[in-house]
Structures are given as structure tokens and as C-alpha cells.
Amino acid sequence: QHVVVTDTGIHRWWFSTSAEAYYIASDIAAQRVQSWGIDPDRIHLSGIPVHPKWTAPLANRDALLAEWNLPADKQIILLSGGTNFTCGPIVTIARQLVARCEHCVVVVLAGRNKKLLSALATLPESAEKRIVPLGFSDRLPELASLATLMVTKPGGLTTSECIAKHLPMVFIKPIPGQEGHNAKRIAAAGAGIITTSTRNLIQTTASLLADSARLDAMRAAAESLYRPGCQTIVQHVLDSLSSSTKV
């Protein structure tokens, strides 16, 4: 049994005395697992694995912008509220962002939320292509490559995908617990900013979009957080199986 922890923090639900290996995202989580009595040799600081397409090089940028029907002369914000987020705040956030940030387009990642997609489709900002509603897609790495920043709930996999793309993040009022751990770690590293209200989020995002030096610093910070989790974990499991076979 090999345990891959998909959040920065870790709690006792992850604990298993029979696990041969733990794959952990942060030093703090590794120390916590060790405090449970797990042998340090079984704890591996791997990062959180993401699909290989998140680390694939970007194709021709201009061609991708044209394919997605996105403007080359505007900053692109990806907005995601999480699977359980109600459509009201997301609609409000999207509208206030384009009202405050004149040179931006907001792509709303609505997934399979038909209510949210319907609400967005009727907006005048959508008709003007300032807000772009997007349903479920397996091509989000392309959009992340084109984006200036991501406004999101700080889930473990979402933030890891942004890190893999070196994409600055603005967090929507993290829920205490796992989201809070993820957001605090990324904010401490300089790759993300935590906001506590819609007003704070709009002000923070507008300030960031106007500060190219800070955006560059956040991209560099996100790059420094990246670990090749998928490759590390696969190789370790293969090595483990190889050793077992020899025995």
C-alpha cells in the first residue's frame, strides 16, 4: 500500500500503519507523518502528482488564442469556484472583475454546473466576450498556459496544476482545514494571495494585473514550488516492486 497525499496538509484519516510509503507535498506534512511514528524512510517529499499534459510545453500561443477565440491584447483571468460553489458569488465576481479591470477577459470554469453556465450566458458581458463561460473541458492546461492568473478555491490538485504551469493564484476565502493549509503554504512561498471577501478579491486582483513585476515574482515562486510528483512516485513504486521481486 502506497499513500499519495493530495493536499499540502495531512490529518489522521490518512494514517495507516500498513502503508509501505507516504508521498507528501510539503516538509510540514512530512514532519507530521513522522510524528505519528512512521519511519522517515517511508516518507517521500514528492509533491502532488498532476497529469503530464500540465507540464507539456505550450504550443504556438497565437494559434491557441485564435482557437479559443481569446484576444491577444488582454490579460486572461481564469475563475473557478470549486464544484460546490453557488453560482451567485461567481457571477458577481466575474462581473466585478471585468468592470474593474478594463484590459482583462474572465474565463469562468463552470464545469458541469448548468445553472451557472445558464446564468453566465445571459450576461451582457458575455455577449461582449469580456466574460467567457466554459463548461467541462479536458483542455484546461492550454488555458492555464495562456492565462495571466487564476482566481480559485485552493484545492490540492487545482493548486498543484497551477504550480506546474507557474500560474499566479488569488484564493477565494479558503475553507479552514485542507484548503486553508494549501492556501497558506502557497501564499507563504509568494505564489498566491489569500482574500477574505469579494471586495478584497476584486481589489487584490486589480492591483496584481497592474503590477507586472509582482506577477513575474509570483510566477517564479510557483515554479520554485513545483516537484515532478508523478515521475517521482511512479519510479519509486517501480523500484519497490523490483526489489520485492528480487527478494
N, C-alpha and C positions, 0 to 999 in steps of 0.2 A: 504494500500500500504506500503510494507516494502522494503527499498532500500539497496541492498548489493553492496558496492563499491569494485571493483576487482582490484584496483591499490592502491599504497601507498598514492599518491597524489589524490586530488579531484578538479574538476573545476565546473563551474556554470552549465554545461549541466546536472549535477547530481541533481541540485536543484529542489525541489518540495515542495510547501507549504502543500500539502495534505498528504505527507508521514507520516505514524504513527511512523516509526522507521528508523534510519540510522544505518547500520552496517559498521564500519570503521576499516581500517587496522593499523592506526598509530595515535599517540597523536596529531601530527601536523595537520593531516586531520580533526580530531575531533574538534580541535580549529577553523579551517577554517569554518566548517559547522556551528559551534556555532556563528561565526561572521556574518553569513547570517541571524541571527535571529531565528535559530532553537532552541527550548527548549532543554537544556542539558539532560533532562530526556529521550528525544527521540533519543539520540546519544549513541551507544554502541560500545565499543572498542573490537571487536570480532576477528579481524584478517580476512584473506581471506579464505573462505572455500575451502577445497580440498576433492577429493573422499576418502572415508575411506581406500581404498587399499594403499594410500600413507602413512598411519600411521600403517599399519599392520606389525607385526614382520616379520623379514626376515626368510625364510625357510633355509634349510641347504645350506650354502654358496658353498661348494664344488660341491654339486649336481647341483646348479643353474649355476655355472661356466661351468660345463660339458654340461649342457643342452643348454647354449648359445654358446658353443664352444669357450669359452674365457680362456686365460691362467691364472693359479693361481699365477704365479711368475712375473706378470707385473702389473703396475698401469693402471687403466682403465679411460680414459677420455671420457666423453660424450660431443659431439659437436653438437650444434643446432643453426642455423642461423635465425630462425623465418620463417614464411610462405612466406614472400615477399622477402627474401634474395636471391640474384642471386647465381647461383652455382659456379661461378668463384672464389670469395673470400673463400668460404667454402672449395673447393678443395685445394686451396693454403694453407689455414690454416691447414687442415688435414695433408698435405704432409710435411709442415714445422715442425709441431709438432712431427711427428714420426722421422723426420731427426734429430731434436734437442734433443729429449728425447728418448734415446736408450731403456729404460725399460718401454715403455708405448705402449698401444694399444688405438687407437682412434675409438670409435663407433660413426658414423655420423648419426644423427637422421634426415633423409631426408623426412619423411612423405610421401606425395603423389606426391612429386616433381620427376617425371620420368626423366627429363633432368639431374637432379643432380645424381640420382641413376645410370643412364647410364654412366655419366662421371666418377663416382667413381668406377664402376665395371671394367673399363678398366685399372685402375692404377696398376702398378707392386706391390705397397704397399698393395693393396687389395688381390692380388694373394698370397702375403706373410703373409696375415692375420694380418698385422700391422694396416691397416685401414679396418673397418668393416662397410659397408653401410647397413643401416636399413630403410626399408620402414615403413609405418604406422603400429603401434602396440599398443595394449591396455595393454601391459606388461612392460611399462616403469618403474613402481615402482620397479620391480625386478632389472633392470639395474642400477637404481639410488642407490639401496642398495649395489650393487657390486662396484660402481664407486668410484674413488678417488676424482674427482672433475668434475664440469660441466662448459663448456665454452658455453656461450649462450647470446642471446639478453635478456634484463631484463624485460620481460613481467610480469604482475601481477600474473597470475596463474602459470607460469613456475617457478618464483622465490619462490612462496608460496609452490609449490610441493618440491622444493629443500630444503627449510627450514624444511618442515615436515620430510624429510629424513636426515636432519643435514648434507647436502652436500655443501661443499665449492663451490663458484662460481667465475668465471672470466667473466667479461662482455665485449661483443664486441661493442665498440663505441656506447653507448646509444644515441638514438634519443632524442633531447630536448623535454621536456613535461613529459608525463606519464612514459616513460622508464627512463628518467633522474631522476625523483623523486624516482622510485623504486631502481635504482642503488645506488643513494646517501645514501638512508636510510640504505640499507644493507651493503654498504661499511663503513658507519659511525659506524655501530654495530660491524664490524670486520668479517663479514661472507662472504664478496665478495670484489673483486678488479676491479676497472674500468680501461679499457685500451682504448687508443685513436687511435691505428693503429695496423696493422697486426704484424709489427715488435715488438711493445710494448707488444702485446698479447703473442707472442711466448716467449719472454724473461721472462715475468711475470709468465707464466705457467711453464716454465722450472725451474725457481727459486723455485716456490712453490713445485713442485714434489720432489725437492731435500731437502726440509725443512719440515721434519715430524712434528716438534714441532709447526710450524706455521699452518700446515694443521689441527692438533689437536685443536689448538686455534680457527680456523675458524669453525670447526665442533661444538665446544662448543658455539660459538657465534650464529651460525644458530639455535642450539637447544634453546637458550635463547629467540630467536625471535618468536618461534612457539607459536601460540594460537589455541585452538581447535575450529576454526571458525564454522565448520559445526554443531557440537553439540550445541554450544552456540546459534547460530541463530535458529536452529530447536526448541530448548527448549523455547526460548523467544517467538517465533511465537505461539507455542502451549499454552504457558501461556497467551498470549494476546488473543487468541481465546477462551480460557477457561473463562477468565474474561468477555469477551463480551457476552458469552452465559449466564453467571450468571446474568448479568445486564438485 
